[in-house]
């Protein structure tokens, strides 16, 4: 198939988000790094290395014909399942959860691979079987069973937010591929009940619900993080305190360079900076939808839909959490939150999107 030009608008937005994210990681992490490691550059040095590796990976995948993923779909799915099983038994136990595999030179989060594995496998399988989702038992149920297997493995870690994202990606792809709304709605009620049971079955998850409803009831305990986040957002005002001048990053918000980095961004750059960030993500999602619409085949279109859904779901949940619009759950902000695995996977996804755009019909 003849290749054209990549979507340069998409690429520019990706690189702008990456650069902006690196600036904010340094700003948000400097005091925590200075306090814990006596080196203000500890986190940003690692993130820059991962960013460089991620850019190389993106460029390689932008030149790797995405159709070849069709032959790799099942092996990638199987490998991701094996890694999720491995992390349950030999994963690093960090803060009561086993989500990381220690590779010696770095730690790796298999749940990130699981997301892209679901995207590739579902897209490949559904593109080869058009109309299969019209059948409930022989069509829709097997795909939901795959989501169930991944969800079960993730909950064994436990990784509730990762489960929500993975299930969300799968359901979006199924819906776009032609799953009947009535079937999904019929299965929605049991899923909601199961989700509620998972919340009330673990004390720490239930405490997050109560902290969300009234964080000031336990302002020195479970409500601490969200209260400090709201203080940071409120302190930023319209124009912010200035880049690098956050007060809440001085050990008030735990690990401010991770899930709550958007709070620091709001404090330092204010409403203007927050809106600029949201607009950049909105532009990325819009270009992702355009790539999906102009893809030359169903496989490319569904992959683009899945990747766009991944970005959208993570952004919405992260911003909702830090603004106290939903209960606290661990969710990185793509391109911004510190972490090599998540950045590498996101940039790999961006490379796939660029490759799909090279084969665009328009």
C-alpha positions as CSV (number, residue, x, y, z in Angstrom):
1,X,0.0,0.0,0.0
2,X,1.4,3.4,-1.0
3,X,2.5,5.6,1.9
4,X,1.8,9.3,2.1
5,X,2.8,12.0,4.6
6,X,2.2,11.5,8.3
7,X,-0.3,13.7,10.1
8,X,2.1,16.6,11.0
9,X,-0.6,18.4,13.1
10,X,-0.9,15.2,15.2
11,X,2.9,15.0,15.5
12,X,3.2,18.7,16.5
13,X,0.6,18.2,19.2
14,X,2.3,15.1,20.6
15,X,5.7,16.8,20.7
16,X,4.2,19.9,22.4
17,X,2.6,17.7,25.1
18,X,5.8,15.8,25.6
19,X,7.9,18.9,26.0
20,X,5.3,20.5,28.3
21,X,5.1,17.3,30.3
22,X,8.9,17.2,30.8
23,X,8.9,20.9,32.0
24,X,6.1,20.1,34.5
25,X,7.8,16.9,35.8
26,X,10.9,18.9,36.6
27,X,9.0,21.7,38.2
28,X,6.7,19.4,40.2
29,X,9.4,16.9,41.3
30,X,12.4,19.1,42.1
31,X,11.6,19.6,45.8
32,X,10.6,16.0,46.4
33,X,13.8,14.8,44.7
34,X,15.9,17.3,46.7
35,X,14.4,16.1,49.9
36,X,14.5,12.3,49.2
37,X,17.6,12.0,47.1
38,X,19.5,15.3,47.7
39,X,19.3,15.9,43.9
40,X,16.7,18.1,42.5
41,X,17.3,16.6,39.0
42,X,16.8,13.0,40.1
43,X,13.4,12.4,38.5
44,X,13.7,14.7,35.5
45,X,17.0,13.0,34.4
46,X,15.3,9.6,34.3
47,X,12.3,11.0,32.6
48,X,14.4,12.7,29.9
49,X,16.1,9.3,29.2
50,X,12.7,7.6,28.9
51,X,11.5,10.4,26.7
52,X,14.5,10.0,24.3
53,X,13.9,6.2,24.2
54,X,10.2,6.8,23.6
55,X,10.8,9.2,20.7
56,X,13.0,6.6,19.0
57,X,10.3,4.0,19.5
58,X,7.6,6.4,18.1
59,X,9.7,7.1,15.0
60,X,10.4,3.3,14.5
61,X,6.7,2.5,14.7
62,X,5.7,5.4,12.5
63,X,7.7,3.6,9.8
64,X,6.6,0.1,10.7
65,X,3.6,-0.9,8.6
66,X,0.7,-1.3,11.1
67,X,-0.7,-4.2,9.0
68,X,2.1,-6.4,10.3
69,X,0.6,-6.1,13.8
70,X,-2.2,-8.5,12.5
71,X,0.3,-11.4,12.6
72,X,1.5,-10.3,16.1
73,X,-1.9,-9.6,17.6
74,X,-2.3,-13.0,19.4
75,X,1.3,-13.4,20.5
76,X,1.2,-9.9,22.0
77,X,-2.1,-10.7,23.8
78,X,-0.6,-14.0,25.1
79,X,2.6,-12.3,26.2
80,X,0.7,-9.6,28.1
81,X,-1.4,-12.3,30.0
82,X,1.8,-14.1,30.9
83,X,3.4,-10.9,32.2
84,X,0.2,-10.1,34.3
85,X,0.4,-13.6,35.8
86,X,4.1,-13.1,36.5
87,X,3.6,-9.8,38.3
88,X,1.1,-11.4,40.7
89,X,3.7,-13.9,41.9
90,X,7.1,-12.1,41.5
91,X,6.1,-8.5,41.1
92,X,7.5,-5.7,43.4
93,X,5.2,-5.0,46.3
94,X,4.9,-1.3,46.5
95,X,2.3,0.3,48.9
96,X,0.3,-2.9,49.1
97,X,0.1,-3.6,45.4
98,X,2.1,-5.8,43.0
99,X,2.0,-3.9,39.7
100,X,5.7,-3.8,38.7
101,X,8.2,-6.3,37.3
102,X,11.8,-5.5,38.3
103,X,14.1,-5.9,35.3
104,X,17.2,-4.9,37.3
105,X,18.0,-1.8,35.3
106,X,14.4,-0.6,35.5
107,X,10.9,-1.5,36.6
108,X,8.1,-2.4,34.2
109,X,4.4,-2.2,34.5
110,X,2.7,-5.0,32.5
111,X,-0.8,-3.4,32.8
112,X,0.4,-0.8,30.3
113,X,1.3,-3.5,27.8
114,X,-2.1,-5.1,28.4
115,X,-3.9,-1.9,27.1
116,X,-2.1,-1.9,23.8
117,X,-2.5,-5.7,23.5
118,X,-6.3,-5.4,23.8
119,X,-6.3,-2.6,21.2
120,X,-4.3,-4.6,18.7
121,X,-6.0,-8.0,19.2
122,X,-9.6,-6.6,19.2
123,X,-8.9,-4.5,16.2
124,X,-7.3,-7.3,14.2
125,X,-10.0,-9.9,15.2
126,X,-13.0,-7.7,14.6
127,X,-11.6,-6.5,11.2
128,X,-11.4,-10.1,10.0
129,X,-14.9,-10.9,11.3
130,X,-17.2,-8.1,10.2
131,X,-20.7,-8.5,11.5
132,X,-19.7,-11.1,14.2
133,X,-20.9,-8.8,17.0
134,X,-24.4,-9.1,15.8
135,X,-24.4,-12.5,17.5
136,X,-24.5,-12.3,21.2
137,X,-23.1,-15.7,22.5
138,X,-20.8,-16.4,19.6
139,X,-19.9,-12.8,18.8
140,X,-19.9,-10.4,21.7
141,X,-19.5,-12.7,24.7
142,X,-16.0,-14.1,23.7
143,X,-14.6,-10.6,23.5
144,X,-16.2,-9.7,26.9
145,X,-14.6,-12.9,28.3
146,X,-11.2,-11.7,27.2
147,X,-11.8,-8.4,29.0
148,X,-12.9,-10.4,32.0
149,X,-9.7,-12.4,32.1
150,X,-7.6,-9.2,31.9
151,X,-9.8,-7.5,34.5
152,X,-9.4,-10.5,36.9
153,X,-5.7,-10.5,36.6
154,X,-5.5,-6.7,37.1
155,X,-7.7,-6.9,40.2
156,X,-5.4,-9.5,41.7
157,X,-2.6,-6.9,41.8
158,X,-4.9,-5.0,42.7
159,X,-5.2,-2.3,40.0
160,X,-8.7,-1.0,39.9
161,X,-8.0,2.1,37.8
162,X,-6.1,0.0,35.2
163,X,-9.1,-2.4,35.1
164,X,-11.5,0.5,34.4
165,X,-9.3,1.9,31.6
166,X,-8.7,-1.5,29.9
167,X,-12.4,-2.3,30.1
168,X,-13.3,1.1,28.8
169,X,-11.0,0.7,25.8
170,X,-12.4,-2.7,25.0
171,X,-16.0,-1.5,25.2
172,X,-15.4,1.5,23.0
173,X,-13.8,-0.7,20.3
174,X,-16.7,-3.2,20.5
175,X,-19.2,-0.4,20.2
176,X,-17.5,1.2,17.2
177,X,-17.1,-2.2,15.6
178,X,-20.9,-2.7,15.7
179,X,-21.8,-4.2,19.0
180,X,-25.5,-3.7,19.6
181,X,-26.3,-1.0,22.2
182,X,-29.0,-3.2,23.7
183,X,-26.5,-6.0,24.3
184,X,-24.0,-3.6,26.0
185,X,-26.7,-2.0,28.1
186,X,-28.0,-5.4,29.2
187,X,-24.6,-6.3,30.4
188,X,-24.0,-2.9,31.9
189,X,-26.1,-3.5,35.1
190,X,-24.2,-6.6,36.2
191,X,-20.9,-4.7,35.5
192,X,-22.0,-1.8,37.7
193,X,-23.0,-4.1,40.5
194,X,-19.7,-6.0,40.2
195,X,-17.8,-2.7,40.3
196,X,-19.7,-1.5,43.4
197,X,-18.9,-4.8,45.1
198,X,-15.2,-4.4,44.3
199,X,-15.3,-0.9,45.9
200,X,-17.1,-1.9,49.1
201,X,-15.1,-5.2,49.5
202,X,-11.9,-3.4,50.1
203,X,-11.6,-0.9,53.0
204,X,-9.1,1.4,51.2
205,X,-11.5,1.8,48.2
206,X,-14.5,2.5,50.5
207,X,-12.4,5.1,52.3
208,X,-11.7,6.8,49.0
209,X,-15.5,7.1,48.4
210,X,-16.1,8.6,51.9
211,X,-13.1,11.0,51.4
212,X,-14.5,12.1,48.1
213,X,-17.9,12.8,49.7
214,X,-16.4,14.8,52.5
215,X,-12.6,15.1,52.4
216,X,-12.5,17.6,55.4
217,X,-14.0,14.9,57.6
218,X,-10.6,13.2,57.7
219,X,-8.4,16.1,56.5
220,X,-5.2,14.7,58.0
221,X,-5.9,11.2,56.7
222,X,-7.7,10.0,53.6
223,X,-8.9,13.5,52.7
224,X,-5.4,15.0,52.8
225,X,-4.3,14.4,49.2
226,X,-7.5,15.8,47.6
227,X,-7.6,18.8,49.9
228,X,-4.0,19.7,49.1
229,X,-4.9,19.3,45.4
230,X,-7.8,21.7,45.7
231,X,-5.6,24.2,47.6
232,X,-3.1,24.0,44.7
233,X,-5.8,24.5,42.1
234,X,-7.4,27.3,44.0
235,X,-4.1,29.1,44.7
236,X,-3.3,29.3,41.0
237,X,-6.2,31.6,40.1
238,X,-6.3,32.9,36.5
239,X,-2.6,33.3,35.7
240,X,-0.9,31.1,38.3
241,X,1.9,31.7,40.8
242,X,4.5,31.3,38.1
243,X,6.4,28.3,36.7
244,X,8.4,26.6,39.5
245,X,6.7,28.6,42.3
246,X,4.2,26.0,43.5
247,X,3.9,25.8,47.3
248,X,2.0,22.5,47.5
249,X,4.9,20.6,45.9
250,X,6.9,21.2,49.1
251,X,5.8,17.8,50.4
252,X,2.2,18.7,50.9
253,X,1.0,16.7,47.9
254,X,2.6,13.2,48.1
255,X,4.6,12.6,44.9
256,X,3.4,15.7,43.1
257,X,5.1,14.6,39.8
258,X,2.9,11.5,39.5
259,X,-0.9,11.4,39.4
260,X,-1.5,14.9,40.9
261,X,0.8,16.7,38.5
262,X,-2.1,18.6,37.0
263,X,-2.7,20.2,40.4
264,X,0.8,21.6,40.4
265,X,0.3,22.8,36.8
266,X,-2.9,24.6,37.8
267,X,-1.1,26.2,40.8
268,X,1.8,27.4,38.8
269,X,0.2,28.3,35.5
270,X,-3.4,29.0,36.6
271,X,-6.6,28.7,34.7
272,X,-4.9,29.7,31.5
273,X,-2.3,26.9,31.7
274,X,-4.9,24.4,32.6
275,X,-7.1,25.3,29.7
276,X,-4.1,25.3,27.3
277,X,-3.3,21.7,28.5
278,X,-6.9,20.6,28.1
279,X,-7.1,22.2,24.6
280,X,-3.9,20.3,23.6
281,X,-5.4,17.0,24.7
282,X,-8.7,17.9,23.0
283,X,-6.8,18.7,19.7
284,X,-4.9,15.4,20.0
285,X,-8.2,13.5,20.5
286,X,-9.8,15.3,17.6
287,X,-6.9,14.5,15.3
288,X,-7.0,10.9,16.5
289,X,-10.7,10.7,15.5
290,X,-9.8,12.1,12.1
291,X,-7.1,9.5,11.6
292,X,-9.6,6.8,12.5
293,X,-12.2,8.2,10.1
294,X,-9.7,8.4,7.2
295,X,-7.9,5.0,7.9
296,X,-7.8,2.9,4.7
297,X,-9.2,-0.2,6.4
298,X,-11.2,-1.4,9.5
299,X,-8.1,-2.7,11.2
300,X,-6.4,0.7,11.2
301,X,-9.6,2.5,12.0
302,X,-10.3,0.4,15.1
303,X,-6.7,0.7,16.3
304,X,-6.9,4.4,16.0
305,X,-10.2,4.4,17.9
306,X,-8.7,2.3,20.7
307,X,-5.6,4.5,21.1
308,X,-7.7,7.6,21.0
309,X,-10.0,6.1,23.6
310,X,-7.0,5.2,25.8
311,X,-5.8,8.9,25.8
312,X,-9.3,10.3,26.4
313,X,-10.2,7.9,29.3
314,X,-6.9,8.5,31.1
315,X,-7.1,12.3,30.7
316,X,-10.7,12.5,31.8
317,X,-10.2,10.3,34.9
318,X,-7.0,12.0,36.0
319,X,-8.4,15.5,35.7
320,X,-11.7,14.4,37.4
321,X,-9.7,13.0,40.3
322,X,-7.4,16.0,40.9
323,X,-10.4,18.4,40.8
324,X,-12.4,16.2,43.2
325,X,-15.0,15.4,40.5
326,X,-14.6,11.7,41.3
327,X,-13.0,9.6,44.0
328,X,-9.3,9.3,44.2
329,X,-7.7,6.5,42.1
330,X,-4.3,6.1,40.7
331,X,-4.3,7.4,37.1
332,X,-1.4,9.0,35.3
333,X,-1.9,12.0,33.1
334,X,-0.5,11.0,29.6
335,X,2.8,12.7,28.7
336,X,2.9,14.5,32.0
337,X,3.0,12.1,34.9
338,X,6.4,10.7,35.8
339,X,6.9,7.1,34.8
340,X,8.9,5.4,32.0
341,X,6.6,2.5,31.2
342,X,3.5,4.7,30.7
343,X,5.4,7.3,28.6
344,X,7.0,4.6,26.4
345,X,3.7,2.8,25.7
346,X,1.9,6.1,25.0
347,X,4.6,7.2,22.6
348,X,4.5,3.8,20.9
349,X,0.8,4.3,20.5
350,X,1.5,7.7,18.9
351,X,3.9,6.0,16.5
352,X,1.2,3.6,15.4
353,X,-1.2,6.5,14.9
354,X,1.3,8.3,12.8
355,X,1.8,5.1,10.7
356,X,-2.0,4.8,10.2
357,X,-2.1,8.4,9.1
358,X,0.5,7.7,6.4
359,X,-1.9,5.3,4.8
360,X,-4.8,7.7,5.1
361,X,-7.4,7.9,2.3
362,X,-7.3,11.7,2.3
